[in-house]
Amino acid sequence: MLRASYLGVFVTFAKNSLVRDMTFRTNFIIECISSLSWIAMNLGFYLLVFAHVSMIGPETGWGRWEFFVFLATTWIVNALVEMLFMNNCEEFSELIRTGRLDFALLKPIDTQFLVSLQRIEWSAIPNLIAGLSLLSISLWQLTTRAVDPIALTPAVFLLYPLYIMCGVTILYSLMISLAATSIWLGRNQSLYDFWFYITNFSRYPMEIYSGSFGLPLQVAFTYILPVMLVINVPARVLAQPLGYNDAMTWRLGLLAPVAAAISLFLSRKVFALALKSYRSASS
């Protein structure tokens, strides 16, 4: 059996995708401008919010620049998910409908790897750059402010990318699991809408989910379907390093890698189970 070099295959996918995007440069430029326009509107909205308030909720620890670290982390995670996985998972139902999944199954490489990474969206790069830029500005503001500046240690800069990877893994696991249900359900656009609605809970600090209605949501989307860990953990590591609610910081920091590993394991099982139910287009 042929042994594929997965890194080499991924690099080939990336090169082919770049060639495709450069072939249709106008479309690529429009996609970049569209993404940056959304980011500008998103940032403008929160600038308006913080023009009227100094903190999101009393004693939450999420002031203006702390929240902009959170917002930048959201852009970074979303850019990575969009660049690597989103269109591939959306395309999975088309592979089934057209019978092209047969060809993927015949290749001497892991099928889940192939269908998850065969197309790289380079138009997501501007979002990633915007996120890193906002993150740098926010951290500079937090570390140089006159009142209560934060101190960033080398460990923080090691943990942040680790937790970013955990967040991307959790979102990918949810996405590929929903995509795999196309084998049983056919075109499952409503499930992709479900993914969008669920991941909305990851875009805000978990402290806002409180009270008799919010607390059950916080528990459900932290410990059962852990989408709240995706942004909250890496953003908290930078914006509130051993600051507000140290116990929560440590607990979430330990939970995130475990949740990512379990999510990836379960998604792998769902994908494999779905493939067992697949019937070739020629059968």
C-alpha positions, 0 to 999 in steps of 0.5 A: 500500500502506498504511503502518502506524505500528508504534508506534501499533499497539503502543500500541493493542495495549497499551491493548486488552490493559489493557482486557481485563485490567481486565475480568477483574480478579480473574484479573489480581490472581490472576496478579500474586499468583502471580507475586509468590509465585514471586519470593518463593520464589525469593528465599527459596531463595537467601537460605537458600543465602547463609546458609551460603556467602558466594560461589558457588564460590571466586574467581568474583566472585559473592558475595551481593549480586553474585548478587542483581544477577544474580537481579534481572536474571533477573527483569527479562529474564523479565518483559519476555519474558513481558509482550511475547512469551511468550503470543503465541508460544504462541498462534501454533499456535492461529492456524494450527490455527483458520485465524486466521493467514489474517487476520493475513496479510491485514493491511497490517502485518508478520506477524511483528510482528503475531503477536509483539506483539498481546497484552501481559501486564500481569500481568508488571509486578509481576515487573519492579518486583520485579526493579528493586527488588532491583537497586536494593537490591543496588547500594546494598549493593555501592557502600556496603559497607566492604570493596571497594565497586564504583564505577559510572560513567555508562557502566555505566547506559547499557550495562545497558539495552542488554545487557538489550535484547540478552538479550530479543532473543536469547530472543525469537529462539529463541522465535519460531523454535520457534513458527514450526515449528508451521507444519510440525509442528502443535502443538509443545508439546514444543518449548516445553518445549525452550525452557524447558529450554534457557533454564535455562542462562541463569539461573546464572553461567557460572562454575559451568559448569567442568570436563570436563562443564561447560566444553563446556556453557559453550562451546555455550550461549555461542557456538552457542546464546547463551542464557548471554549473556542474563543474564550480560552485563548482570549482570556489567556492574553487579555486576563492572564491570571487576572479576573477569576483565576479559578475559571481561567485555570479550569477552562485552560485545562478543559480546552485541550481535553474538549478538543481531543474528545471532539476530534475523536467523536467526529472521526467516529461519526465520519467513519460510521457515515462512510460505512453507510455510503453506497457508490454512485455506480451501485 
